[in-house]
Amino acid sequence: MGRSTTRTLEQMLKEVGPKRRKTVERRAAQLGAEEMSLRELRRAHKLTQERIGETLGIGQDQVSRLEQRSDLLISTLRSYVEAMGGRLTIIAKFPRQPPVVVSGIAALDPDSRLELSADQETG
């Protein structure tokens, strides 16, 4: 057998130009950010619970409870992401198939405010 062709990521990045390297680094940062809790996501955007609460029309304590939940309504999650200036996209992943963006989930009225009902969100 011949010589091993295994190279480190660092070695490969040295071989690409600065523009391509920047693209790779940006994508690596995106991939690293793909798994974040709501709290980590808010902190990464340098936002406070108070600020998110103001945008959503709820109190800081309700934002705190929302961030601790493991099961949210899609509309609640969408409101939270939009309060940070983002857009929620739901992607379905299946074995041996490309990811699919799920569509047809009704969008919230942009003028509506998040409402936390006792049976839906507070636990």
C-alpha positions as CSV (number, residue, x, y, z in Angstrom):
1,M,0.0,0.0,0.0
2,G,1.0,3.6,-0.6
3,R,1.5,6.5,1.8
4,S,-1.4,7.6,3.8
5,T,-3.3,10.5,2.4
6,T,-5.0,11.5,5.7
7,R,-4.7,15.2,6.3
8,T,-5.8,17.4,9.1
9,L,-8.4,20.1,8.7
10,E,-5.7,22.7,9.4
11,Q,-3.5,21.3,6.6
12,M,-6.4,21.4,4.2
13,L,-7.3,25.0,5.1
14,K,-3.7,26.1,4.5
15,E,-4.1,25.0,0.9
16,V,-7.2,27.1,0.2
17,G,-7.3,30.8,-0.5
18,P,-8.3,33.4,2.2
19,K,-11.8,33.8,0.6
20,R,-12.5,30.1,0.7
21,R,-11.0,29.7,4.2
22,K,-13.4,32.5,5.4
23,T,-16.4,30.7,3.9
24,V,-15.3,27.4,5.5
25,E,-14.9,29.1,8.9
26,R,-18.2,30.9,8.6
27,R,-20.0,27.5,7.8
28,A,-18.2,25.9,10.7
29,A,-19.5,28.6,13.0
30,Q,-23.0,28.0,11.7
31,L,-22.7,24.3,12.3
32,G,-21.4,24.9,15.8
33,A,-24.4,27.1,16.5
34,E,-27.0,24.7,15.2
35,E,-27.6,23.1,18.6
36,M,-28.3,25.9,21.1
37,S,-30.8,26.2,23.9
38,L,-33.1,29.2,23.7
39,R,-31.1,30.8,26.5
40,E,-27.8,30.2,24.7
41,L,-29.3,31.6,21.5
42,R,-30.6,34.7,23.3
43,R,-27.2,35.3,24.9
44,A,-25.4,34.8,21.6
45,H,-27.4,37.7,20.3
46,K,-26.6,39.7,23.4
47,L,-30.2,40.1,24.4
48,T,-31.7,40.1,27.9
49,Q,-34.8,38.3,29.0
50,E,-36.3,41.7,29.7
51,R,-35.7,42.8,26.1
52,I,-37.2,39.6,24.7
53,G,-40.2,40.0,27.1
54,E,-40.8,43.6,26.0
55,T,-40.9,42.4,22.3
56,L,-43.2,39.5,23.1
57,G,-45.4,41.5,25.5
58,I,-44.7,39.2,28.4
59,G,-42.7,39.5,31.6
60,Q,-39.1,38.5,32.2
61,D,-40.2,35.7,34.5
62,Q,-42.3,34.3,31.7
63,V,-39.3,34.4,29.3
64,S,-37.3,32.6,31.9
65,R,-39.9,29.8,32.2
66,L,-40.2,29.6,28.4
67,E,-36.4,29.1,28.1
68,Q,-36.5,26.3,30.6
69,R,-39.2,24.3,28.8
70,S,-38.3,21.3,26.7
71,D,-41.7,21.3,24.9
72,L,-43.0,24.4,23.2
73,L,-45.8,25.2,20.8
74,I,-44.3,26.0,17.3
75,S,-46.1,29.4,17.5
76,T,-44.3,30.2,20.8
77,L,-40.9,29.1,19.4
78,R,-41.5,31.2,16.3
79,S,-42.5,34.3,18.4
80,Y,-39.3,33.9,20.5
81,V,-37.1,33.6,17.4
82,E,-38.8,36.5,15.7
83,A,-38.3,38.6,18.9
84,M,-34.6,38.2,18.3
85,G,-34.9,39.3,14.7
86,G,-34.7,35.8,13.2
87,R,-37.0,33.6,11.2
88,L,-38.0,30.1,12.3
89,T,-37.5,27.3,9.7
90,I,-38.4,23.7,10.5
91,I,-36.3,21.1,8.8
92,A,-37.1,17.4,8.7
93,K,-34.1,15.0,8.4
94,F,-34.5,11.4,7.3
95,P,-31.9,8.7,6.9
96,R,-30.3,8.6,3.5
97,Q,-32.3,11.5,2.2
98,P,-31.6,15.2,1.9
99,P,-33.2,17.5,4.6
100,V,-36.6,19.0,3.7
101,V,-37.9,22.3,4.9
102,V,-41.4,21.8,6.3
103,S,-43.9,24.3,4.9
104,G,-47.6,24.9,5.3
105,I,-47.4,25.6,9.0
106,A,-49.5,28.7,9.5
107,A,-47.6,31.9,10.2
108,L,-48.6,34.0,13.2
109,D,-50.3,37.3,12.6
110,P,-47.3,39.7,12.8
111,D,-49.3,42.0,15.0
112,S,-50.2,39.3,17.5
113,R,-48.5,39.0,20.9
114,L,-47.4,35.8,22.6
115,E,-50.0,34.6,25.0
116,L,-48.9,32.1,27.6
117,S,-51.9,30.1,28.9
118,A,-51.5,28.0,32.0
119,D,-52.2,24.8,30.3
120,Q,-50.0,25.4,27.2
121,E,-46.8,27.0,28.5
122,T,-46.3,27.3,32.2
123,G,-46.4,23.7,32.9
